[in-house]
Amino acid sequence: MDLGRFRVEPGSTYTFADEDAADTSGVGGKTEGEAEVAVLRERISDLQEKLHAEGRRSLLVVLQGMDASGKDGAVKHVLGGVNPAGVNVHSFKAPTADELAHDFLWRCHKVAPAAGMIGVWNRSHYEDVLVVRVRELVGEEVWRPRYEAINAFERTLTEAGTTIVKLFVAISREEQYDQLSQRLEDPSKFFKWNDGDLAERERWEEYRTAYEGAISATSTEWAPWYVAPADKRWYRNYVVAQVLAGTLEAMDPQFPTGSEEEKAAALKALKASRT
């Protein structure tokens, strides 16, 4: 798959009209897609093990999307085979009083992945240019300058050794309706239901505008955005797995080898411990 077709090029203007949320191009169908995800999951697991052992760099995966777009499902299906000791998943909720007493990026920096780790943010610092804009919690004079602050923050992380991948999980309004309906009809999914989802759905156009603005302003060479069509869950997983596997392969983590002198000294000490 050519990942470039899902990448939002830095400096370009992104609009929802650019994407087809039901797109499944490049794959023969669900069976083929799921089989490929299984292969990619193994590849991601192997690369994560090397990243963890190397212990010098990290990967941050940012997931954003409309309600019911399947961000949790993407994490489950794509990273389900990764050693949990090497992955941290953090979901950003409404800020606490302590968090509100600091700048909006304070709570994010605290949970940035340490060296050797994969960090997944299910929702993220982008809530502070999305939700606050749509709900008019702050004025434009507050949220618009945050684009520049976000770009600087992400550049700081990359310069410290963190590779950043941002994924917008794109769902159509029609598919969102179907997914929300299933939460009411399927007992195993009702726990996901939130009355607030209806209020957010009513703001679809406002969120569309907010997402278009944020993605256009913050897709950079050091922290690009990718768009994963999500009307077909299996294809969403396929795209996310392709992006993560490709990113880790480009990072090319390696197991530490040590010098011959270090190995010889360690072997000598080990043998001495037997006596």
WOWOLIN-V946677 format. One record per residue. N is the residue number from 1. RES is the residue in three letters. SS is DSSP state (a for helix, b for strand, c for the rest). PHI is phi in whole degrees, 0 to 359 (NA if undefined). D_FIRST is the distance of its C-alpha to the first C-alpha in Angstrom with 2 decimals. Layout:
n->{N & N}
res->{RES & RES}
ss->{SS & SS}
phi->{PHI & PHI}
d_first->{D_FIRST & D_FIRST}
This chain:
n->{1 & 2 & 3 & 4 & 5 & 6 & 7 & 8 & 9 & 10 & 11 & 12 & 13 & 14 & 15 & 16 & 17 & 18 & 19 & 20 & 21 & 22 & 23 & 24 & 25 & 26 & 27 & 28 & 29 & 30 & 31 & 32 & 33 & 34 & 35 & 36 & 37 & 38 & 39 & 40 & 41 & 42 & 43 & 44 & 45 & 46 & 47 & 48 & 49 & 50 & 51 & 52 & 53 & 54 & 55 & 56 & 57 & 58 & 59 & 60 & 61 & 62 & 63 & 64 & 65 & 66 & 67 & 68 & 69 & 70 & 71 & 72 & 73 & 74 & 75 & 76 & 77 & 78 & 79 & 80 & 81 & 82 & 83 & 84 & 85 & 86 & 87 & 88 & 89 & 90 & 91 & 92 & 93 & 94 & 95 & 96 & 97 & 98 & 99 & 100 & 101 & 102 & 103 & 104 & 105 & 106 & 107 & 108 & 109 & 110 & 111 & 112 & 113 & 114 & 115 & 116 & 117 & 118 & 119 & 120 & 121 & 122 & 123 & 124 & 125 & 126 & 127 & 128 & 129 & 130 & 131 & 132 & 133 & 134 & 135 & 136 & 137 & 138 & 139 & 140 & 141 & 142 & 143 & 144 & 145 & 146 & 147 & 148 & 149 & 150 & 151 & 152 & 153 & 154 & 155 & 156 & 157 & 158 & 159 & 160 & 161 & 162 & 163 & 164 & 165 & 166 & 167 & 168 & 169 & 170 & 171 & 172 & 173 & 174 & 175 & 176 & 177 & 178 & 179 & 180 & 181 & 182 & 183 & 184 & 185 & 186 & 187 & 188 & 189 & 190 & 191 & 192 & 193 & 194 & 195 & 196 & 197 & 198 & 199 & 200 & 201 & 202 & 203 & 204 & 205 & 206 & 207 & 208 & 209 & 210 & 211 & 212 & 213 & 214 & 215 & 216 & 217 & 218 & 219 & 220 & 221 & 222 & 223 & 224 & 225 & 226 & 227 & 228 & 229 & 230 & 231 & 232 & 233 & 234 & 235 & 236 & 237 & 238 & 239 & 240 & 241 & 242 & 243 & 244 & 245 & 246 & 247 & 248 & 249 & 250 & 251 & 252 & 253 & 254 & 255 & 256 & 257 & 258 & 259 & 260 & 261 & 262 & 263 & 264 & 265 & 266 & 267 & 268 & 269 & 270 & 271 & 272 & 273 & 274 & 275}
res->{MET & ASP & LEU & GLY & ARG & PHE & ARG & VAL & GLU & PRO & GLY & SER & THR & TYR & THR & PHE & ALA & ASP & GLU & ASP & ALA & ALA & ASP & THR & SER & GLY & VAL & GLY & GLY & LYS & THR & GLU & GLY & GLU & ALA & GLU & VAL & ALA & VAL & LEU & ARG & GLU & ARG & ILE & SER & ASP & LEU & GLN & GLU & LYS & LEU & HIS & ALA & GLU & GLY & ARG & ARG & SER & LEU & LEU & VAL & VAL & LEU & GLN & GLY & MET & ASP & ALA & SER & GLY & LYS & ASP & GLY & ALA & VAL & LYS & HIS & VAL & LEU & GLY & GLY & VAL & ASN & PRO & ALA & GLY & VAL & ASN & VAL & HIS & SER & PHE & LYS & ALA & PRO & THR & ALA & ASP & GLU & LEU & ALA & HIS & ASP & PHE & LEU & TRP & ARG & CYS & HIS & LYS & VAL & ALA & PRO & ALA & ALA & GLY & MET & ILE & GLY & VAL & TRP & ASN & ARG & SER & HIS & TYR & GLU & ASP & VAL & LEU & VAL & VAL & ARG & VAL & ARG & GLU & LEU & VAL & GLY & GLU & GLU & VAL & TRP & ARG & PRO & ARG & TYR & GLU & ALA & ILE & ASN & ALA & PHE & GLU & ARG & THR & LEU & THR & GLU & ALA & GLY & THR & THR & ILE & VAL & LYS & LEU & PHE & VAL & ALA & ILE & SER & ARG & GLU & GLU & GLN & TYR & ASP & GLN & LEU & SER & GLN & ARG & LEU & GLU & ASP & PRO & SER & LYS & PHE & PHE & LYS & TRP & ASN & ASP & GLY & ASP & LEU & ALA & GLU & ARG & GLU & ARG & TRP & GLU & GLU & TYR & ARG & THR & ALA & TYR & GLU & GLY & ALA & ILE & SER & ALA & THR & SER & THR & GLU & TRP & ALA & PRO & TRP & TYR & VAL & ALA & PRO & ALA & ASP & LYS & ARG & TRP & TYR & ARG & ASN & TYR & VAL & VAL & ALA & GLN & VAL & LEU & ALA & GLY & THR & LEU & GLU & ALA & MET & ASP & PRO & GLN & PHE & PRO & THR & GLY & SER & GLU & GLU & GLU & LYS & ALA & ALA & ALA & LEU & LYS & ALA & LEU & LYS & ALA & SER & ARG & THR}
ss->{c & c & a & a & a & a & b & b & c & c & c & c & c & c & c & a & a & a & c & c & c & c & c & c & c & c & c & c & c & a & a & a & a & a & a & a & a & a & a & a & a & a & a & a & a & a & a & a & a & a & a & a & a & a & c & c & c & b & b & b & b & b & b & b & b & c & c & c & c & c & a & a & a & a & a & a & a & a & a & c & c & c & c & a & a & a & b & b & b & b & b & c & c & c & c & c & a & a & a & a & c & c & c & c & c & a & a & a & a & c & c & c & c & c & c & c & c & b & b & b & b & b & c & c & c & c & a & a & a & a & a & a & a & a & c & c & c & c & c & a & a & a & a & c & c & a & a & a & a & a & a & a & a & a & a & a & a & a & a & c & c & b & b & b & b & b & b & b & b & b & c & c & a & a & a & a & a & a & a & a & a & a & a & a & a & c & c & c & c & a & a & a & c & c & c & a & a & a & a & a & a & c & c & a & a & a & a & a & a & a & a & a & a & a & a & a & a & a & c & c & c & c & c & c & b & b & b & b & b & c & c & c & a & a & a & a & a & a & a & a & a & a & a & a & a & a & a & a & a & a & a & c & c & c & c & c & c & c & c & a & a & a & a & a & a & a & a & a & a & a & a & a & c & c & c}
phi->{NA & 277 & 293 & 299 & 288 & 256 & 272 & 272 & 295 & 305 & 89 & 273 & 256 & 268 & 224 & 301 & 295 & 286 & 242 & 245 & 297 & 263 & 300 & 224 & 295 & 91 & 227 & 290 & 158 & 299 & 299 & 296 & 297 & 293 & 294 & 292 & 298 & 298 & 293 & 295 & 298 & 295 & 295 & 299 & 298 & 296 & 291 & 296 & 298 & 291 & 300 & 294 & 291 & 299 & 66 & 243 & 230 & 217 & 234 & 247 & 250 & 256 & 246 & 229 & 173 & 298 & 304 & 71 & 283 & 97 & 296 & 298 & 296 & 297 & 298 & 298 & 280 & 267 & 252 & 297 & 265 & 277 & 304 & 299 & 292 & 252 & 226 & 239 & 250 & 231 & 252 & 270 & 261 & 301 & 299 & 282 & 299 & 295 & 293 & 292 & 280 & 242 & 292 & 294 & 266 & 302 & 291 & 283 & 299 & 297 & 247 & 296 & 295 & 285 & 304 & 91 & 249 & 256 & 252 & 241 & 252 & 269 & 70 & 194 & 297 & 289 & 301 & 277 & 233 & 249 & 300 & 295 & 285 & 296 & 274 & 57 & 285 & 223 & 276 & 300 & 294 & 262 & 284 & 295 & 297 & 292 & 303 & 295 & 295 & 296 & 300 & 293 & 300 & 292 & 294 & 300 & 296 & 293 & 293 & 269 & 108 & 257 & 274 & 244 & 235 & 245 & 239 & 265 & 272 & 265 & 240 & 279 & 296 & 293 & 291 & 300 & 301 & 297 & 293 & 292 & 297 & 298 & 294 & 271 & 265 & 257 & 303 & 284 & 246 & 298 & 299 & 280 & 292 & 218 & 304 & 293 & 299 & 293 & 296 & 291 & 297 & 294 & 259 & 309 & 295 & 294 & 293 & 302 & 297 & 294 & 295 & 301 & 294 & 293 & 295 & 298 & 278 & 234 & 274 & 240 & 298 & 271 & 209 & 283 & 265 & 238 & 248 & 254 & 302 & 235 & 295 & 256 & 300 & 296 & 284 & 304 & 298 & 297 & 294 & 299 & 295 & 298 & 295 & 290 & 297 & 297 & 294 & 294 & 296 & 293 & 293 & 53 & 294 & 228 & 293 & 298 & 253 & 77 & 279 & 298 & 295 & 296 & 293 & 297 & 294 & 293 & 295 & 298 & 294 & 296 & 295 & 296 & 288 & 280 & 269}
d_first->{0.00 & 3.78 & 5.90 & 8.73 & 8.82 & 9.84 & 12.07 & 15.67 & 16.96 & 20.28 & 23.21 & 21.60 & 23.06 & 20.95 & 22.18 & 21.40 & 21.62 & 18.36 & 16.47 & 16.55 & 17.03 & 16.73 & 13.32 & 11.37 & 9.30 & 6.53 & 8.77 & 12.23 & 14.15 & 15.51 & 16.54 & 13.28 & 11.60 & 14.60 & 14.64 & 11.22 & 12.52 & 15.64 & 14.14 & 12.33 & 15.67 & 17.54 & 15.54 & 16.16 & 19.75 & 20.31 & 19.14 & 21.22 & 24.17 & 24.00 & 23.72 & 26.72 & 28.69 & 28.08 & 29.50 & 29.00 & 25.98 & 24.38 & 21.31 & 21.90 & 19.60 & 20.97 & 20.41 & 22.00 & 22.25 & 24.93 & 27.10 & 25.66 & 22.02 & 21.50 & 21.27 & 23.39 & 21.35 & 18.13 & 20.23 & 21.78 & 18.84 & 16.52 & 19.37 & 21.90 & 21.86 & 22.38 & 25.98 & 27.62 & 29.75 & 26.86 & 25.59 & 27.49 & 26.66 & 28.76 & 29.29 & 31.19 & 34.02 & 36.71 & 38.22 & 41.40 & 44.63 & 44.09 & 40.61 & 42.04 & 44.68 & 42.10 & 39.54 & 36.41 & 34.23 & 36.76 & 35.48 & 31.89 & 32.88 & 34.80 & 31.80 & 29.32 & 27.90 & 30.13 & 29.13 & 27.24 & 26.08 & 23.09 & 24.41 & 23.06 & 24.74 & 24.75 & 26.10 & 27.31 & 29.27 & 27.65 & 30.09 & 32.68 & 31.33 & 30.31 & 32.94 & 35.76 & 34.99 & 34.71 & 37.78 & 39.61 & 40.51 & 40.70 & 41.09 & 38.69 & 40.61 & 39.36 & 35.73 & 34.63 & 35.58 & 33.48 & 30.30 & 31.67 & 32.80 & 29.38 & 27.77 & 30.58 & 30.30 & 26.61 & 27.34 & 30.18 & 28.01 & 25.49 & 28.48 & 29.81 & 26.78 & 24.57 & 20.90 & 20.10 & 17.01 & 17.91 & 16.25 & 17.78 & 17.51 & 18.15 & 20.45 & 22.59 & 26.36 & 26.80 & 24.51 & 26.27 & 29.53 & 28.46 & 27.39 & 30.66 & 32.62 & 31.32 & 32.70 & 36.10 & 35.92 & 34.40 & 36.78 & 34.06 & 32.31 & 35.46 & 35.54 & 32.62 & 34.76 & 36.20 & 38.56 & 37.18 & 33.86 & 35.79 & 37.09 & 33.67 & 32.34 & 35.18 & 33.81 & 30.38 & 30.89 & 32.21 & 29.22 & 26.88 & 28.82 & 28.90 & 25.16 & 24.50 & 27.09 & 25.99 & 22.28 & 23.27 & 25.89 & 24.07 & 20.53 & 21.41 & 20.14 & 21.43 & 20.23 & 17.40 & 16.64 & 13.36 & 13.73 & 12.70 & 13.97 & 16.52 & 18.62 & 16.95 & 17.37 & 15.12 & 12.11 & 13.34 & 13.43 & 9.92 & 8.67 & 11.59 & 11.08 & 7.63 & 9.51 & 12.62 & 11.62 & 10.02 & 13.21 & 15.50 & 14.32 & 15.05 & 18.34 & 19.08 & 22.04 & 24.71 & 27.61 & 30.90 & 32.94 & 36.27 & 38.72 & 40.86 & 43.88 & 42.51 & 41.71 & 45.13 & 46.92 & 45.11 & 45.87 & 49.48 & 49.79 & 48.25 & 50.73 & 53.57 & 52.75 & 53.72 & 57.33}
